[in-house]
Amino acid sequence: MISVVASLKIKDGHQADFEAAAKKLMEAVAANEPDCHYYHFHRSDDPCVYVAVERYENMAAVENHGKSDHFKELGAALGPHMDGRPDIMRLEEI
């Protein structure tokens, strides 16, 4: 299993719009990616920081996620609300 943890800084005042776009992306992943076992965004203690936690069957599933049409479209919808690039950590289960 491969896990991905991404910390995303959001522009202040954009939280509601970011959450709406993130929910659409979570729904699309759940509907279209059977090898993604968990894909959820979480609010942190900082109102401008969200964390995405993802769990995939294997690296091919991670790559397929990034290439999917729904990720390209809906992931792009997150961009205007973000304050910089996400900090991404990939983890391989032992």
Number of C-alpha atoms within 10 A of each C-alpha: 15 19 21 17 18 17 18 22 19 22 16 12 11 15 18 10 13 19 17 12 18 20 14 15 23 17 13 15 21 16 10 12 17 12 19 22 15 18 19 16 19 13 14 11 8 8 13 17 19 22 18 19 16 18 21 22 15 14 15 11 18 20 11 14 19 12 11 13 12 17 17 13 11 17 15 12 18 19 14 13 21 20 15 12 12 17 11 13 11 14 12 12 7 5
